[in-house]
């Protein structure tokens, strides 16, 4: 079997970290390659890491054909949707992928306006299955947020990071060293200062975000550890100028209340199950 690895497709989604790749390799060596690789003809679409590991160790693997793709855009949209559905993908990654999806769908819409009756792609004529149905457009920031399962404020912050953040700052967001909201604030600094803050690690990144906020407000804020936790850990939504929309301590309390409510719901479900079991036992003994 001839499998073609398209380097652009391999790099289209952020690669696994070294630790994630090592964990996947250990799993495959212990249990084999359980998930089939997805191909479009001979082109590998999904499973680049599994294919690399299996090839290096001489391990068998299964493949499956997706014959519904009619263009590389279909492939990209499918890859995006696959990763948007995975729990291991970070908020930043999901936001970036949803924005990519919006760009693809918008380009398609404009192409249809320019040519209302385009010729069918060659691949589509040879495909035995029906083509993929067109996904709904992502016309608003709220629609993008729903697709990525994040807030619209976070989408706005990710857009700002994509436009203005230095590569070092983007890497810090991806690695989790700085929150999305703080990175959007730091992105207002010159690229050299962003890079220096990223090189300084979490503490320097927090200080850089604080300096930018203070410069905007025109006064130095008093230290507030609780607020810092709410802003940097919980990722409190910010306004267009990067300031917190409300007292971060309120957000922290809301998060604590939500956790208690979730725990209460779980306890109620357990009580309900016990009552059902007792009722069944009484009927059985009657």
N, C-alpha and C positions, 0 to 999 in steps of 0.2 A: 504494500500500500504506500502510495506516494502522498506525503502530507507537506503542504507548503506553509511555512511560517511567514506571515506578512508582518514585518517589523513595525509598520504604522499601527496595525491592529494590536500587536503585542503592547505597544506603548500608549494605546488609546485610554486605558484605565490605569490609574496609579498602581505601580507594582507592589507586591508584598514586601514587607520589611524583612530583614534578615531573620529575625526570630519567627515571623509568620511562615516564611519559606522553610525554615528548618523544622518547624512543627508539622507542616504538610508533608515534608519528606519522611519524617519519622512515622507518620500515620500510614503513608503509602507502603513503606518498607514493612510495616507490621501487618497491615490489613489488605494490601493490594490497592489498585486504582478502582474504586467502587463506582465513580461517576464517569459516564461516557464522555468522550471529547466530541464537541459539536463541530461539524465540517459544513462548508458550502462548496460543493464540488471537492477539490483537493485543498482548499484554503482552510486553515485552522481558525475557527471563530472563538471558541471558548475552551479553556483547558490548557493554556500555554505552559503554566507551571507544572501541571500534571504530566504533560507530554515531555517536558524537559527532564523531569525526575525519572519517569519510566524509561526514556531513551538512554539516560546515563547508566541506569542500573539493569537494563535489559529486561524490564518487567512488562507483562502483557497489559493491554488496555483495550477497551471497546470504543467504537465510534458510532455516531449517529449523524445522519444527513438532515439539514434543514433546507428543504427545497422551496420554501416560501419567499426567500429573499429574491428581490428583483434588481437590487442595486446596492452599492456600498453604503448608501444612506440607510437602507433597511437594516443592514448589519450593525451600523453604529447605534441606531435607535434600539435594536434588540439588546445589544450589549449594555446600553444605558439602563434599560428597564430591568435587566437581570440584576445589575448591581444596586439599583435603587431599592430593590426588594430584599436585599441582604442586610441583616441586623448588624453585621460587623463593620459596615461602611459608616464612617464618621459623618457628622452633620455637615462639615465643610465639603467633604467629597460628594455627598448627596446634593448639596446646593450647586456645586460646580457641574455635576452631571445633568441636573435639571435645567440649568442655564444653557448647556450644550444642546439639550433636546429642543429647547425653545428656538435656538438659532437654526437648527436643522429644519424644524417645522416652518419657521418663518421664511427660510430660503425656498422651501418647496412651494409655499403659498405664492411667493413672488414669481417663481418660475411658471406656475400655472396661469397667473395673470398675464405673463408675457406670451405664453403659448398654451392656450386653452385646450388644445387637442394634440399633445405630444405623442410621438410614435412610441409604441411599447418597446421596452428594452429587450435586447436579444435574449438575455437570461430568462426573462419572464416567459417567452414563448416556449422555452425548453423545460420550464418548471412544471412537473406533473401536478403539484398541489396549487390551490388558490393562493394568490398573492396575499401578503399581510394586509389587513384592513388598516386604513390610515388612522393614526392616533389623533385624539382631539387636540386642537392647538392650545398652546399655553400663552394666552393673550395678556394676562395680567400678572403682576408680582404675586398676587394671592394664589393664582393657579400654579405658579412655579413652586410656591411654598407648600401647597398641598401635595404636589408631585414628589417633593423632596422630604415631606413630613417635618418641616421646620417652619419657623415664623416668617412672615413677610419682612419683618425688621432684619432678621438674619440674612435673608436673601439680599436685601439692600446692602448689608455690610459685606457680604461675599462679593457682590458686584464691585464695590469700592476697592476691596483687596485685590481683585483681579486687575483693576485698572491702574492702581497706584502703588501697590506693595512691591518692595524689592524682593528678589528671589529668596534671599535669606529669611525674610519675614514670612513669606509663603511657606517655606520649609518648616518654620517654627510652628505655624498653625497646623500643618499636616501632622507634625509629630506630637501635637498636644501641649507644647511648651507655653503657648499663649492662646487665650480664648479668641473666638471670632470677633467679639465686640471690641476687645482691647486692640487686636490687630488692625481693625478698621480705623481706630483712633490713631495708632502709631503710623499708619499709612500716610498721614498728613505731613510727616517729617521728610526731610530730604533722604534720598536713597542711602547715602553714606551713614546717616544717623540710624536709619532702620537696620542696616546691616550690623552696625556696632551694638545696637540693643539686642539683636538676635544672638550675636556672639557672646553677649554677657549672660545669657540664660534667662530663666524664668524671673528672677528677681529684677534684673535690669529691664526686662520687657514690661513688668508691672510699673516700675518707676517711670519708664518712658511714656506709658499711657497716662500716668498720673500727671506728668509734667505738661503734656499736651492739653489735658482737661483743665488744669489750673491756668494755663496761658489763655485759654478761651474765656474762662470766667473772670480773669483779671485779679484773682485773689488765690492765696494758697489755702488749700483745704486742710482742716485738722485731721490728724490720723484717725481712722475708724476701721478697726480690724474686721468688724462684722460686715461693714459695707464692702470692704475689699474682697471678702470671701464671696459675697453675693455677686459682685461684678465679675470677678475673675473665674470663679468656679461655676456659678450658675449661668453665666453669660446673659446678664440682664440686658433687655432690649434698650437700644439707644435711639436718640433723635437723629435728624440728619447731620447735626454738627458733632455727633458722637457722645453727647452728654446722656447720662441715665434718664429715662423717662420719668422715673419715680424714685423715691427713697429705696435704695437697694436692700435695706433691712426689711422692708415690707415684702420684697420678693423672696427673701430668705425665709421669712415667717410663712409665706404662702406655700413654699416648697415643703416646709415642715408639716403644715396643715394637710397638704395633699398626701404626704407619706402616711400620716395618721389615718386619713380617710381610706386610703388603700388597705391599710392593715385592718381597719374596722370592717371593710367589705369582705376581706378574706375570712375574718372571724365569723361574720354573719353567715357566710357560705358554709363554713364548717359546722356551725350550730344547726343550720337547715339540714345538712346531710345527716347529722346525728339524730335529729328529730324524725327524719324519714326512716332511718334504720330502726329506731325504737318502735315506730308505728308498724313497720313491717313485721317486727318480732312479735308484737302484741297480736296481730292478725294471725300469724303462724301458730301462736299458742292457744288461740281461741278455739 
